[in-house]
């Protein structure tokens, strides 16, 4: 029966970097059969968008201006770099998660050490006052 057959969902004619077919949703496919990321006619627009996105390096600016103690800035910088590397495919999500978990442990250790120092200082103050 012709009525029972499913109509194939239109997909982008382009391919991902790994060679697999693009899975862009039908709503994003233009009349030429390509999504914005694969449309040959939009190559220059994509290049301009990438250049504009990298001009301010907003992530680096936010890291530099984050209200953090100086000893935690390198930890944040590593985590942000890992985030970007996972997004761009240079690190696997599992590697990014490992870096984030280790950074969390490092921050907890620093925080615990600072707490211990403050507690010792308060105990010493109380011991001297009695």
Secondary structure, DSSP 8 states (H G I E B T S, - for coil): -TTTS-------S-B-TTS-B----GGG--TTS--TTT-GGGHHHHHHHHHHHHHS-HHHHHHHHS---HHHHHHHHHHHHHHHHHHTTSS-HHHHHHHHHHHHHHHHHHHHHHHHHHHHHHHHHHHHH-
